[in-house]
């Protein structure tokens, strides 16, 4: 009788051990899956911002040509040109995505001012070089705006995921923190003034 009871005890112990091992293996696999998904989401943000940064750099490289073209025509608009130069310099010294986003907003605002002032100079508006540069910069601005949407979607997905249970425990272990969205400049939030003369 004792051997049968001993065999049943061993079978029960093996079943408990196998169940526990399967549970632990499943839990570890689940946590590894969460970890890998968080790494993917974080890398998607880095990739999206890198794509934006490439286009920001292209626009950055076009600005000196635009400024030189405008200097000859806009002799009395030095303040406007200085704003573009300062905004370009702030981008050059920016290192973090947040600083680059702020510099991007400064450049966008400075370019809007420059293009608005350029309307007062028909010879400048007719200059082939200016028209090409304005078209190129406008094209780059449109690409940047489009890429911001993709970046913000990646950031949103990441921020939601690191806040959800149980991913938030793994995110805490990985020391992951929320990322900021790419936001429009405060000047772009103002209502457009429409005046009829």
Secondary structure, DSSP 8 states (H G I E B T S, - for coil): -HHHHHHHHHHHHHHHHHHHHHHHHHHHHHHHHHHHHHHHHHHHHHHHHHHHHHHHHHHHHHHHHHHHHHHTT-TT-HHHHHHHHHHHHHHHH--SHHHHHHHHHHHHHHHHHHHHHHTT-HHHHH-HHHHHHHHHHHHHHHHHHHHHHHHHHHHHHHHHHHHSTTHHHHHHHTT----------GGGGS-------
